[in-house]
Amino acid sequence: MKRLLKISNNTTLVLCSISIAGLIFTNTFFLMLRNMIIEMGDVENFMDKFSIPVAAVYVIFGFFHLSAILTLILQLNFFKRDNFLRAFLFFTGTTSLMMLFGDFALSSDISKEYVFGLPGEFNILFFSQALHFIFYILMIVLLASTRKSVRKGGEEIVLKDDSIFINAQYIGILSGVSGLVLVTTFSLMYLTVYPLPLWAAKAGIIVTSLIVIIPYILIVFYWLIIKLKERISEWYDEKQYQDITKASLVTLIASIIIMTVIFIIQYFVSAFDFITITWFPFYIFLVLLLFSSSTLYFSKKTAS
């Protein structure tokens, strides 16, 4: 395990360094494209000239993301203590990987819409680039901070999944908060700033919800794979079972109260009508946030 983790760490570090340089290149390309559209230049010739180099850079991005996620999984198994940075990087790394495909879709839309003026997709595209940058920089920070620990002879694979269990709650909180913020923001923009057809709003909400929920699904799926060799009765130790039982009760009561308050507010304030088309993803992310945060709270409280 240690040898594999060393190889994975070094490979990821090299790919990350190359990807940062590639990110500078792609951002420069998108900025030049934006300026060319504003100045009404020869956009088609410009895109034809840089399409292959940009595609090649994105292939490198893809390999780096896969290598980084593999490294994070290996570290989850190797280190005995939970680590929020590691959980945050698993969340942002998975999200950033999916956004790579979104970048292609946005670029395609921009190439079709520039004749009508400056496409609004540039805002989402640069937000995506910022997410990539955050992930790349923090990944280097993690690799540098764990370099000495990986080299130590005393480290071993964890026998219990306590760290994975806690990290899963961190990721659940990140997914819940991100989902609530993005779904609410998307809905408010749809109603006020940037009106869209109803089908487009629904499609956007579905895609946004999937992007932020997939990291949690993956970490839970990974935890289940680890547990397959055990009987279901052994999946949780006594402390974990008590923690999730109390968290489930808190989630049930709190979610009912919050949704009741929202229903009452929506009844009297028409501005909250957006909940009508977003209530299901809103409720899913609310429950996920309440359950993960409650489980983490009880787990840390018991441990202390």
N, C-alpha and C positions, 0 to 999 in steps of 0.2 A: 504493500500500500504506500509506504513512504517513498519508494523509488518512483512509482507511478505518479505520485503527487508532485515530486520534484520535477519530473519531465513535463507534467501538465502545467505547473507553475511557470517554468522557463519558456515553454512554447507560447503560453498565453501572454507572457510579458513581452516577448518579441512581436507577436501579432498585434498586441495593444499599441506598441510604439509605432509600428507601421500604420495602424489604423488611425492614430491621432494625426499623422502626417496626411493620410488620405482624407480625413475629415476636414482638414484645412483646405485641401484641394477642392472637395465637393462644395464646401461653403463659398469658396471663391467663385466656383462655377455658377452656383445659384445666384449669388450677388451680381455677377456679370450678366447673367440671363435676365434678372430683374431690371437692371439698368438698361439693357438693350431693348426690352419691351417698352420701358418708359420713353426711351429715345426713338422708338419705332425703327430699329435697325433690322438687319437681315437675321431674324431669329432662326429660321429653318436651317440656314447654312451653318450658323453657330452651333446649333444642337447636333447637326450631323457630324460636325468636326469633333465634338467632345463626347458623343454618346458612347463610343467604345471605351475610352479611358475611364469615364465615370462608371460604366457597367463593371469594368475590371476591378475598380476600387471597391465597389459594393460586394463583389465576390469575396474580396479579402475581409470586408466587414462581416460577412456571413460566417466565414471560417473562424474569425476571432470570437464572435458571439458563441458559437458552438463550443469552442475551446474554453471560453470563460465559464460557461454554464457547467461544463464537465468538471472544471477545476473547483467550482463552488460546491458541486455535489460531493467531490472527493474530500473537500475540507469539512463539509458537514459530517462526514463519517470519521474523519481523522481527529478533529479537535473535540475535547470533552466538554467545553463550555459553550453555551449559546452566545451568539454575537449579532448585535443588531445590524452592524455594517454588512455582514455576510448575508443576512436575510434581506436587507435593503437592496444589495447588489443582485441577489437572485430575482427579486421583483423587477428592478429596473432593467436587468439584463434580458429577461424574458420579454418584457414590454418593448425594449429597444429592438430586439430581434424581430418582433412582429411589425414594428414601425418601419423596418427596412423595406418590407413589401409595400407598406403604405407610401413610402417615398416614391416608389416606382409609379404607383397609381396617381399620386399627386402630380408627378412630373408629366405623366401622360395627359392629365386634365389640363395642365398649364400649356402644353404644346398645342392643344385644341382650342383653348379659350383666349389666347393672347391677342387674337385678332379683334376681340371685343374690348380690349383694355387690359389693365393689370389684374390678373386673376387673384381672387381672395385666398386661393390655396397656398400662396406663399407664406401666409401667417402660420398655417399648420405645418408647413414644410420646415420653417425655421424653428418652430417649437420642437419638432422631431429631431432636428440637428442638435439642439440644446440638450435634449434627453440623451442622445448618443454621447455627447461630450462629457456630461456628468458621469455617465456609466464608465467611460474610458478612464477618466482621471481617478475616480474612486477605486476602480479595479487595480490600478497601479498602486494606490495607497494600501489596499488590502494585501497585495502580493509582497510589497516591501515590508509591511508590518508583520507578516507571518513567515517571512523568509528564514529567520533564525529558528523559529519554533519547529519548522519542518525539518531542519537539519539536526535537531537534537535527537539523541538516541533514546531518550526516555518516553517519547510520545508513542502512543499506540491507538489502535482503533477503539472507539467507544463500544462497550458491550451493551449498554442501554441506550435507548433513543431519546433520552431526556433533552439533549441539545436540539435534536431535530423537532421534537414536540414543541419546544419553546419557540424555535425559529419559525415553525409553521404558524404560530400565533402572531408573531411579528408580521409575517407576510399577509395573514388574514386581516390584520389592522390596516396595513398599507393598501390592500385591495379594497377594503371597505371604505376607507376615507377617500381614496382616489375615485372610486365608483360614485360615491355620493356627490363629490365635488363636480366631476365631469358630467354626470347625468343632469344635475341641477343647472350647471352652467350652460350646457348644450340646450336644455329646454328653455331657459330664460333668453338665450340668444335667439332661439327660434321664434319666440313670442315678441321680442322687442327689436334687437339690433339687426339681425340678419334673417328675415322671414324666409322660410323654405316651404316647399310643398310638404304635405303631411307624410307622404311615403318616404321622402328624403329624410325628414326628421326622425321617423321611426327607424330607418336603416342606419342612420348615424348613431342613434342611441344603442341599437343592437351591437354594432361594431365596437363602439366605445366600451360597452359592458363586457364584451368578450375579451377585449384586450387586457382589461384590468383584472378580470377574474381568472384568466388562464394561469398566471403564476401560482395562485393559491391551489387550483386544481392539480397542477403538476407536483407541488410539494406534498399534497395529501396523497396523491397517487404513488409518489416515491415512498412515503411513509408506509403505505399499504403493502407495497412490494417487500419492504423490509419485514413486515409483520406476517407475511404469508407462511413463514416457517414455524410460526407459533400458533397455538390455539387461541380462539377469539377471547376466551376468558383471561388470557395472559397479555392481551394487547395493551392494557393499562395497568400500572401498579396502583396500589391503594390510594396514594396521594393524587395521582392524575385522575383517577375515577371520581374522587371527591371534588376535585377542582372543576371537571367538566359538568358534574351534576349540579353544582351550585351555579356555574356559569349558564347552564341551560335554563334554570329557573329565573335568573336575572334577565336573560335575553327574552324569555317569554313575557314576563311582566313589563319590562321596559319597552319592548317593541309594541305591545298592545297600547300602552299609554301614549307613546309618541305618535303612532298612527291614528289614534283617536283624536289627539290634539290637531294633527294635520287635517283630518277629516272635518273637524269643527271649523278650523280656519278657512279651509277651502269652501265650506258651505256659505260663509259670510263674505269672503274676499275673493273676487273673481280672478285676481292676479295669480292665484294658486291653482288655476285650472290645468296648468301643465302637468300636475300630478296625475291627471286622468290618463295620459298616455305613457307615463313613466312610473306608475305606482309599483309595478312588479319589480323592475330592476332596482328601484329605490328601496323597496322592502328587502330584497335580497342582500343588498350592500349594507343596509341598516342592521339586519340580523347578523351578518358576517362580522361587522365591526363590534357589535355588542358582545357576541359570543367570544371572539378572539381576545378582545380587551379584558373581558371578565375572567376568562380562563387564565390569561397572563397575570392578572392582578392576584387571583387566588393562589396561583402557583408561586409567585414571588413572595406573597405574604406568608404562605406556609413555610417556604424555604428559609425566610428570615427568622 
